[in-house]
Amino acid sequence: MAVGFDATDDLQEQDIGLSYPPSPNLTVSDLETSSAVSFSQRTSQVHLELPLVPCHTPAHLKSTSTSDVVGADDERRVPHQRMLSRSRSLSLLPQNGDERGTEVGSFDFPCDKVLKMQQWVLTFAVVDFDLDLGPVVRAVYPPVYLSPSELENIAFSAFPDSLQFDQGAEVHSFRIRVYSDSPHTPSQDPPTRPETLDGFIYGFSYFSQTRDSSSKRGYRQSSLVLLTHHQYPALFTRVISKLGPLFQNHGITMLETACHNIANWQSPASGSTLELGFLGFVLHVELPTNIDSQQLVETASFGRGFDPTEHLLASSVPLYPPPINLFEASLSHLWSVWECLILCEPLLVYGPSPSMTSQAVWWLRDLIRPIPLAADIRPYFTIHDRDHASLVNKSPPKVGLIIGVTNPFFAKSCTHWPHVLSVGRKSRQGATVVTGPCAGWTTKTHRRYISKDRQLLKRLEKACASSTLDRMQASLELRRHFCSRTNAVLVPLNRYLNALIPSPAERNTTLGLRRLKTFNTAEFFLSLRSSPSALPFKSPSKQREFYEKWLRTPAFGLWLARQEEVVQDTLRQKM
């Protein structure tokens, strides 16, 4: 069965600024991303190679691609947020945003502050649209070496592939690979940047477009990008959503204030709960114990008083706009999507905007926990990415690969992919047709092993026609349901592994066994037969087929290796 994409040749190279007809009816969405920075042996100073021209706050505009979604400005008006005094976290602002002037901005930032800031955020990049070059990184602060390919990758990833509004703003995120030659610079100015945690840089971009009569194109397009090594989409989406509009209206003053605020944060400690002052607000944040651990509302340190508008589970997905909006057209198929994720099946996520694809990809990645991520994910992926040729080609897609795309070019280049999830709400009569695949789920190969929860499905369908609060609560329930199923997948394996832990007598022999015994597939299936999984498999044969397939995935190998490490460490402590 061929995937029903609808793309024309003239859309293959559709990047921001390349002949878009203005769409006065389209608008704004909200979301995430991040990337890299460095340190200096002296006080650092940055000169922003960017004219700080006046711009106006974007108006709220309706978009067919992001129904019931408001502009990123609204992130600042979340209720119940405790305020810090302005003197502690927010600089004094000009009374009129137009008083910023047009000079190149600069500010001093001591090296000890840079080092503290880099524990959280590596750097901020300012990206502008150049009529001759396209998106270009105009400035990076604090100073850090970025290779030419990284600068190009960040610049194109910071902008939408296709225009979704006439005036407005949106927040999205991306992930780019760091190559071995990237962190090094031939000189000490700017200095070498810190090592990555996992070989990737994460970017969270606030993109805005405003009318500008002085521009030949009639618009000014720019992005402020937060670059980091941490996979904290909920936290950094909130940070860039607050900083972005303030920077657009007040310029370098706000960027300086943000850097000082972040430098004053406590050091990130696994599993800690922190109150972080930022631009006049307090961010209540819980950090995960490790990047593959689940952060659930029910077990959060905030207790029963958890408020999704105020409290942040750093590694989870932003809850506004409600994630269920993204999957409304695919609700009945989400159980198939979840199985594909667990079994490391490649998945193409298509959406009208990068804010939607990045939120969707982070949400899907979250459902895998506590199973380790054994493949590559790209919340927003463009044809300009250095990895484009290796990830998108005529060969079968890499195992477990999940990429979020908006350019219809991928419709033709990915027709051989087995699974396509096109995010968005159900199409309604009279709605504007969006280029690309219709919202929904398409698979060529997958047949479900496990029954869906039909009672939950009914509640979700009802919530989709209800208020924003109902949809937010339904999103939490949906996440809780699939996180529970992921844990249930591991129960039979954990039960079998307990039998592989050497007894005290075996540890005291001359061999001194201090590790798990060898995993035996045949013995595991005997154990599964006597103690089946609690998951509602359609039949015993479906259960065996599912586990046979999962035991061949790289995720199982990585999970087993980590269990062996835990057992070895525990046994060493008992010596």
N, C-alpha and C positions, 0 to 999 in steps of 0.2 A: 504494500500500500504506500503510495507516494505521499509525502507531506504536502499539503495544499498551500504553499506559499505563493504570494502574488507580487513579484518584483520585476522591475524593468531595468534594462541596461543603464539607463541614464541615472539610476539611483545608486550605482555601485560606489561611486566616489563622493557620496553626499556627506560632506563634513560641514561643520558650522561655518557659515559665511559664504558658502558656495551656492549662489543662486537659490535662495528660498523665497517663495512668495509670502509676504506678511499674512499672518492669520489672526485677525483681530478677535476671534472668538476663543482662542486657545490660551492656556495659563500654566500655573505653578504647581509644583509638587515638593515633597520634603524628604531628604535623606542624607547619605553618609560617605566617608573614605579617608586615606592617609599615606605618608612617605618619609624622607630622610634629613639629617643634620650633622653638626660637628662641634669641635671645641677649639679654643685658642689659648695661647699662653699669655695673652695680654687682653686689655679691653678691646671689644670688637665694635666696629661701627659699620652700618650698612647704609648705602645710598640707593634708594629705590629709583630705578630707571623708569619711572612711570609718572606721567603728568597727572597730578591729582586734580582732575577737572571736576567741576560740580556735577552731581547727578541727583536725581529725585528718587524718593522712595517708591518702589514699584507698586503699582495698583494691583488689587486682586482681580485676576482675570480667570474666566472659566475655560477649562480644557476638556476636550472629549477623552483625552488619554488619562486624566487624573480626576475623575469625578469625586466630589466631596472632599477634595484635598485643598488645603489652603496654602498660602505662600509661606516661605521659610521665615518671614518676619513674624508670623504668628507664634513661632516657637518661643519668642521672647515674652509672650503674654500667657504662658502657662499658669494656671491658678495655683495658689497655696505655696508658692516658692518663698522661702525665708530670705530676706534681703540682708546683705552686709552693708555697713555704712560706706558711703561713696569714698571716703578718705582711705578705706582699707583696700578696696579692690577695683575702684572705677575712677578714672581720671576725670578732671573737670573738662567739660566739652564746650566748644563754641556754641553760642546761642543760636547760630544759624549754620546749617551744614554747608552753605555756600562759602563760608569764610575760611575754608581750608586752604584756599589759594591754589596755585598751580606749580609751586616749587617742588623740586625733588626732595622727598623726605629722608630724614636720617635720625638715628638716636644711638646713644651709647648703651652698651650692655656688658657688664663685667664678665670676665671668663668664668668666675665661680657661679654666677647666675646661669650662664650657658650650660654648664655641666649639670646643674640641678634641673633645668628645664628639659634637658635631653633624656632624663629618666622617664619622661612622659612623651614629649613631642620633640622630634628631631629638628624640624624647621617649618617655616611657612613660606610658600611660594606664591608670588603674584604673577598671574598669567593674563596677557592681553591679546586681542586679535589684531594682527598686522595685515594690512591689505595685500602685501606682497608675499608674506611668509606664512600666513595663517596664525594659529595660536602659538604664542611665544612666551617663555618664562622671562619676565622682565627683572625680577629680583628674588633673592632668597635670603631669608633672615631667620635665625643667625646664619652667618656664612658657612657654607659646606660645599665640598666639591661634588658636583654631579656631572657624570659623563655626558657627552653630547647626545647619545642615544637615550639616556635617562631623562634629560631635559626635554627632548622631543616627545618621549612617552608620557611624561607628566603633563606637558602642554596639551596634547591631544586628548588625554584621559580627563583633563579638567573641564573640557567643553562637551556639550551634548553632540551626538552625531547628527541629529536632525532637530530643527527648531520646533518647540512646542508652544511657544507663546510670543506675542508681540512685544510686551514689556512684562518683566517679572523676574523671579529668581527661583532656583531649585538647589537642593543639596543631594549629592550622590557620592559614592565611594568607589575606589578601584584598588587593585593589587598588581604590582609590577615586580618582576624578578630582578634581583641584584646579581650581576655577573661578576666574575672574579676580578676583572680589571676595573670595576666601577669605583670602589672606595678609595683608590689611590690617586694622588695628585703629584705632579712633578715638583711642586713648590710647597712651601709651608703656609701660603696665603692664598686661598683659604685652607684651613687645616683638614687633615684626614677625619672622616666621620666615624662614629662608632660602628661596631659590627652589628649585623642584623641578628634577630633571634631565630629566624627560620629561613633566611635567604630571600625574603621579600620585603618590600616597602608598601605600606598601606596609606592611601591618600583619601582625604575627605574634602570634597570641593564644594564651595559656595559659588555657583555661577549666577551672574545677573546680566540682564540686557535692558538697557534704557535708551530712549530716543536721544539722539545727539545731532543737532543741526550742523555742527561743525565737521561731522564725519561724512565722507563721500557716500557711505552706505546708509547714513541716516540713523545709525545705532551705535552705541558703545557696548561692547561685550567684554567682560572680564571675569576672572575667577580668583578667589583666594583659596589656597589649598593647604590644609594641615597635613604634614607628612610625619609618620610615626612607624615604629617597629611593632606596636602592640595591636592585637586583634580585639579592639574594644569598640565595636560599632555603635553601641548605645551611647557610650560616653562621648566619643569624638564627634558623633553626629550632633549631639546637643551643643558641644563646644563651638563647632564651626557655624551652627545655625544661629548662635547668639553673636558671635564675632563678625560674621560675614556682613550683615546689613549695617552694623556700626562702623566697620572699616570702610564700606562703600560711601557712607555719609560723612564720616569724620576723619578718614585717612590714617596717616601714620601714628597719630596719637593713640588710637585704639589698639593698633598692633603692638606698640610698645607696652601699653598697659596689660594686654593679654600675656605677653612674654613674661613680664614681672609677676603677674598672678600665678602663672604655671610654675615659674621658678620657686615660688613660695609654697607650693604644694608639698605635702608629706611624700616621702619616697614610696613608690608602689610596692606593697608587700602582698604576697599571695594570700588570698582569703580574707583580706582586711576590709573593713568598712570605714570609709573616709568622708569627711565633709570638706569639700574643695571650694574655696572662694574664687569666683570668676565673674568679672565685669558687673559687680553689684549683686550677684546671686550666690547662693550656696548650692553646690551640686552634691547630693547625697548618693554616694557610689559604693557598691560592693564589688570587689575584684574577685575573680575566680581563683580557686586553689591551684589550678593549672589550666592550660588552654583547652583541654579536652574534657574538663569537668562541667557538669550541668549546673546552671544557675537557675533555680526555680523559685517562683514567688513563695511557695509553701515552705521552703527551707531557708529563705533569705533572712539575713540578720535584722531586717526591718520588721519582721514578725507579721502579725495580723494587720498592722497598720500600713501595709504596703500600698503606696499610691503611685500608679504608673505615670502620673503627670509630674511627680516630684522625685521618686526614687529610681535609681539607675542600676540595673544589673549589667555591668560593663561589657561582658562578652555576648550578651543577648542582642536581640534586634530591637531597634526603636519601635515603640508601640503606637507612634503617631506618625502618619496616618495608620489606622488599624490594618495590620497585615492581611486580615481576611479579605480586604478589598481586592488584593492582588490575585486571590485564588477563587473569587466568586464563580467564575466561569468554569472552574475545574474542581469544584468541591467534591463531587462524587468520585473523582479519580485520584484524590490525594493519597489514598491508601496504596494505590499503584505507584505513585511518585515516591512515597516513603520506602517501599520495597526496593525500588530502583536505587535509591540512595544507599540503603544498607548493603545491597549487593554490588556496590561500586560500578553501577552502569553509568555511562556518559550521558550528560543531560544538557541540552541547549535551552536556555531560558531567554525568551524573546519578549521585549516590552517596548512601548511607545517612548519611554524616557529612561535615562540612566538612573534616576531616583527610584523608579519602580523595579528595574532589574537588580540593582544593588541591594535593595531591601529584601527582595525575593531570594537572592542567592545567599545572603547572610542568614535568612530564616531557614532555608533548606540545610545549610551547613550546621546550624544549631541543633537540628533534629537528629543528627548523627551521634551527638554526644551521649554517653561517655565513650563510644567507639572512636578511636583516634582517626583523624583525617589523614588518609593515605594517598590522596591525590591532589591535583591542582584545582583551585577555584578562582574565578575571576568575576567579581561582582559587576564590573562594567568593562567590556573588552572591545577594543577598536581595531580596525585594519592597520593602524599605524604602530601597534604594539610590536616590539622586537620579537616576541614569541609567536606572532601571527602565523608565520609559515610553518612552524613546527606543531602548532595546536590545531590549525584549521587547514586541512589539505585533503587530497583524494583518498588518503589512507583511512582506515577505521579510526575513530576518535580514541584518545587514550583512556585507559580504564579509570573510571571514577571522575573524569573531568567534568566540571560544571562551569559554564561560561554564560554571562549575561550580556546580551547584545541588543542594539536598537537599529543598526544599519540594515536595511533590506538586502544588502549585498550578501549577508550570511544566509539568506533564504535559498540562494542558489548554490553557495559553496558548501552548505551543510545538509543537503538533501539526503545524504547517505547516513546521517546520524539516526540512531534507533528511536530516540525519545525527544520530543519537543514540548516544552511547557510555555505557552504564550500567556503572560500575565495580564490581568485586567478584569473589570467587571463585565457582566453579561451585556451584550449589545442590546440596546433598546431602540425601539422604533423611532426613526427620525434622527438617530445619532450620526455624527459625522464619521465616515469610513476612514480608518487609520491605515496607512500603508503598512503591509506586512501581514503575517498570519493572524487570523481571528483569535481572540482570547479563547483558550481551551487547552486540552491535553491530547497529544497525538503520539502513539507508540506503534512501532512495527513488529516488536518481538515479545513484549512482556505480557504475561498472563498471571493474574494474581494468585498467590499462594494462601493468603490469609483473608478471612472475611472482614468486611468493613463494619464499623459501628453505625448502624442505620438510625438509632435513636439520636446519636450525636449529630449525624448528618442533618436530620430534621431541625435540630436546634440551630445549627449553623445557617441553614437556609433561611430560617425565620429571622435570625440576627442580621443577615445581609439586607433585609428590608426594614431594619429598625434604626435606632439612633446611633450616633458615633460611640457613645458609651457602651451600648449593647454590643456593637461590633468589636470594640476593644476587649470587652470581657469574653466574647466568643473567641477572639484571637488567642487569649491566654488559655482558654479551655482546650482549644485545638492543639496548642503547643504542649500543654500538659499531657494530653492524650498520646501524642506520638513520642514524647520523651519517655512515657511509661512503657510504650511498646518497645522502644529501643532497649530499655533496661531488661524487659522480659525476654528479648532475644538472647541475652547473655546469661540468664539464670541457669539453663541446663549446662552451659559450658563452665560456669563457676562451680556448679555442683560436681562436675566431673574433675575439675582441677583440684578440688579439695582432696580427692582420692589420690592425687599424684604428689601431694606434699609428703615428704619422707617422715616416718614416725620417729619418736625419740630414740627408739632402739636402732633404727637404720642410721640415724645421724651419729650414733655413738660407736658404730663399727669402725674397723680400721680404714674403710674406704671414706668415712666421714662425709656421707652424702649431704650436701648443702644446697641443693637445687631441686627444682621440679623434676619428676620422672618424665620420660619422653611421652609426648602426646601421641596416643594411638587412635587413629580414626575409627577403626573397627570397634574398639572398646567404647569410644564415645557414643557410637550409634546404638550399642547395646544398652548403655546407660540412658540414652534418650528414649529408647523403646520402653524401658521399665518405668521411667519418670518423664513423661512427655512435657513439652512446653505448655505454659498456661495460655499462650496465644491461640486465638480461634482459627487454627489451620483448617482448610477445607477438607482435608483427609490426612491420614498418617503418611501416605505416599507423598503428598504435597509438603508435609513437614520434613521428611527425609530429603526430598529434592531441594528444598530451600537451604537446609543446613549444608548439604553437599556442595551447593554452589557458593555459600558464604565461606566455607573452609578453604576455598580456592582463591579468595580475594586477598589483595595486599593488606586490607584492613584487618583481617583475621591474623595474619602473620605479625603485624605491628602490635596488635592487642595482646597476642600471646607472649611476645617478647617482653612487653611491659609487665605482664603478670609474673613472668619468670624473674624479672628484676626485683619486683616487690617481695616475692618469696625469698629470694637470695638475701636481700637486705635484712629481712626479718629473721632468717635463720642465723645470719652472722651475728646479729645482736644477742642471740640466745646462746652463743658459744661460751 
